[in-house]
Amino acid sequence: MEGFGVCCVGLMCFPFCYVWIVAVVKIRPKRFWLWVGASVPVYFVTVLCSAAVIAFFTTLPAVLFQESFGFAPTPDIKILNSHQGMPTDWLETYLEFQADQVSVDRILRNGFAPISEEDIIEQGMAPSWWTPPTGSGIAIYATGTDDPGFHGDFRFAFSHQLLIYDPQTKTVYYRHVR
């Protein structure tokens, strides 16, 4: 997805630079300021359109899954709900999906460690469908458990991932706040 973002930034710069080059090289000096003035709205419209495209493509469920876990959803993974938002100065990703134990194990190799239900830190602004199960038989994992910030100490920059797995329903709830 990083390459897509770089491509969009390049597309945002192109109209602005193009209009300036055309204005300086091809247009007579009496029309120079007209072209310069026209380039500003064209640039901002291009920036807004590119931002909308980036926002749309980066919130697709399969894209969120791949960015979160480093691999595309396999056939055994069925994404039920997804949400990515930036409420103020942090980014949060929520996923709910069904997966076999093999896929869950593959995800857990990314630095997740088991935690207890009491260690769950409520962060972010969860969507209405975010209702992870509780009780016995539920497996709870998190990343960054060795960081003092995980246990409530203040950290300006943090990144916490939480994964809750219900083996009976094969449902995974995932949250990443950064």
C-alpha positions as CSV (number, residue, x, y, z in Angstrom):
1,M,0.0,0.0,0.0
2,E,3.0,2.3,0.5
3,G,3.6,2.4,-3.3
4,F,-0.1,3.3,-3.9
5,G,0.3,6.3,-1.5
6,V,3.5,7.5,-3.3
7,C,1.7,7.2,-6.6
8,C,-1.1,9.3,-5.3
9,V,1.2,12.0,-4.0
10,G,2.9,12.1,-7.4
11,L,-0.5,12.5,-9.0
12,M,-1.3,15.3,-6.7
13,C,1.8,17.2,-7.6
14,F,1.5,16.6,-11.4
15,P,-1.2,19.1,-12.3
16,F,0.4,21.9,-10.2
17,C,3.8,21.4,-11.8
18,Y,2.4,20.9,-15.3
19,V,0.4,24.1,-15.2
20,W,3.5,26.1,-14.0
21,I,5.7,24.6,-16.7
22,V,3.1,25.3,-19.5
23,A,2.6,28.8,-18.1
24,V,6.3,29.6,-18.2
25,V,7.3,27.9,-21.4
26,K,4.3,27.9,-23.8
27,I,2.0,30.8,-22.8
28,R,2.6,34.4,-23.5
29,P,3.4,36.6,-20.5
30,K,0.1,38.4,-20.5
31,R,-1.7,35.0,-19.7
32,F,0.9,33.9,-17.2
33,W,-1.0,34.9,-14.1
34,L,-4.3,33.4,-15.5
35,W,-2.6,30.0,-15.7
36,V,-1.0,30.4,-12.3
37,G,-4.3,31.4,-10.7
38,A,-6.0,28.4,-12.4
39,S,-3.4,26.0,-11.2
40,V,-4.3,26.5,-7.5
41,P,-7.9,25.3,-7.7
42,V,-6.9,22.4,-10.0
43,Y,-4.2,21.4,-7.5
44,F,-6.6,21.4,-4.5
45,V,-9.3,19.5,-6.4
46,T,-6.7,16.9,-7.3
47,V,-5.5,16.7,-3.7
48,L,-9.1,16.2,-2.4
49,C,-9.9,13.6,-5.0
50,S,-6.7,11.7,-4.3
51,A,-7.4,11.8,-0.5
52,A,-10.8,10.4,-1.1
53,V,-9.4,7.6,-3.2
54,I,-6.7,6.8,-0.7
55,A,-9.3,6.8,2.2
56,F,-11.6,4.5,0.2
57,F,-9.0,1.9,-0.8
58,T,-7.2,1.8,2.6
59,T,-10.5,1.0,4.4
60,L,-11.5,-2.0,2.3
61,P,-11.7,-5.1,4.6
62,A,-9.2,-7.2,2.7
63,V,-6.7,-4.3,2.6
64,L,-7.1,-3.7,6.3
65,F,-6.5,-7.4,7.0
66,Q,-3.4,-7.5,4.8
67,E,-2.0,-4.3,6.4
68,S,-2.7,-5.6,9.9
69,F,-1.2,-9.1,9.5
70,G,1.1,-9.0,6.5
71,F,-0.7,-11.5,4.3
72,A,-3.9,-11.5,2.3
73,P,-7.0,-13.3,3.7
74,T,-6.8,-17.0,2.9
75,P,-9.9,-18.9,1.7
76,D,-10.7,-20.0,5.3
77,I,-10.9,-16.4,6.5
78,K,-14.3,-14.7,6.2
79,I,-14.2,-11.0,7.2
80,L,-17.4,-10.1,9.0
81,N,-16.8,-6.5,10.0
82,S,-14.0,-3.9,9.6
83,H,-13.4,-0.4,10.6
84,Q,-10.5,2.0,10.5
85,G,-10.7,5.5,11.9
86,M,-8.6,8.4,13.0
87,P,-10.6,10.1,15.8
88,T,-8.1,12.6,16.9
89,D,-4.4,12.0,16.9
90,W,-4.2,8.2,16.7
91,L,-5.2,5.5,14.2
92,E,-7.4,2.6,15.1
93,T,-8.3,-0.6,13.2
94,Y,-11.0,-3.0,14.2
95,L,-11.6,-6.4,12.5
96,E,-14.0,-9.2,13.2
97,F,-13.5,-12.3,11.1
98,Q,-13.9,-16.1,11.2
99,A,-10.8,-18.2,10.7
100,D,-9.5,-21.7,11.3
101,Q,-6.9,-22.3,14.0
102,V,-4.1,-22.6,11.4
103,S,-4.7,-19.0,10.3
104,V,-5.0,-17.8,13.9
105,D,-1.7,-19.4,14.7
106,R,-0.1,-17.7,11.7
107,I,-1.3,-14.3,12.9
108,L,-0.1,-15.0,16.5
109,R,3.4,-15.5,15.2
110,N,3.6,-11.7,14.7
111,G,4.6,-11.1,18.3
112,F,1.3,-11.8,20.2
113,A,1.5,-13.2,23.7
114,P,-1.3,-14.6,25.8
115,I,-2.9,-12.2,28.4
116,S,-5.7,-12.4,30.9
117,E,-9.0,-10.8,30.6
118,E,-8.1,-8.3,33.3
119,D,-5.1,-7.0,31.3
120,I,-7.3,-5.8,28.4
121,I,-6.8,-2.0,28.0
122,E,-9.9,-0.2,26.7
123,Q,-8.6,2.3,24.1
124,G,-10.0,4.0,21.1
125,M,-13.6,4.4,20.1
126,A,-14.9,1.0,19.2
127,P,-17.6,0.5,16.6
128,S,-21.0,-0.7,17.6
129,W,-20.4,-4.3,16.4
130,W,-17.2,-4.6,18.5
131,T,-18.6,-7.0,21.2
132,P,-15.8,-9.5,21.9
133,P,-16.9,-12.5,23.9
134,T,-15.7,-13.0,27.5
135,G,-15.5,-16.0,29.8
136,S,-13.8,-19.4,29.8
137,G,-12.6,-20.9,26.6
138,I,-11.8,-17.5,25.0
139,A,-8.2,-17.0,24.1
140,I,-6.9,-13.4,24.5
141,Y,-3.6,-12.2,23.0
142,A,-1.8,-8.9,22.8
143,T,1.4,-7.4,21.4
144,G,3.8,-5.1,23.4
145,T,3.1,-6.8,26.7
146,D,6.7,-6.2,27.8
147,D,6.4,-2.4,27.3
148,P,5.7,-0.5,30.5
149,G,3.0,1.4,28.6
150,F,1.0,-1.8,28.2
151,H,0.4,-1.8,31.9
152,G,-0.9,1.7,32.1
153,D,2.2,3.9,32.2
154,F,1.8,7.0,30.0
155,R,3.4,6.7,26.5
156,F,3.0,9.4,24.0
157,A,3.8,7.0,21.1
158,F,2.3,3.6,21.5
159,S,1.0,0.7,19.5
160,H,-1.2,-2.0,21.1
161,Q,-2.7,-4.9,19.2
162,L,-5.4,-7.1,20.9
163,L,-6.7,-10.3,19.5
164,I,-9.5,-12.3,21.0
165,Y,-10.3,-15.7,19.6
166,D,-13.4,-17.8,20.3
167,P,-12.5,-21.4,19.2
168,Q,-16.1,-22.6,19.4
169,T,-17.4,-20.1,16.8
170,K,-13.9,-19.6,15.2
171,T,-14.5,-15.8,15.5
172,V,-11.6,-13.4,15.9
173,Y,-11.8,-9.9,17.2
174,Y,-8.8,-7.7,16.5
175,R,-8.0,-4.2,17.5
176,H,-4.9,-2.1,16.8
177,V,-4.6,1.3,18.3
178,R,-1.6,3.4,17.3
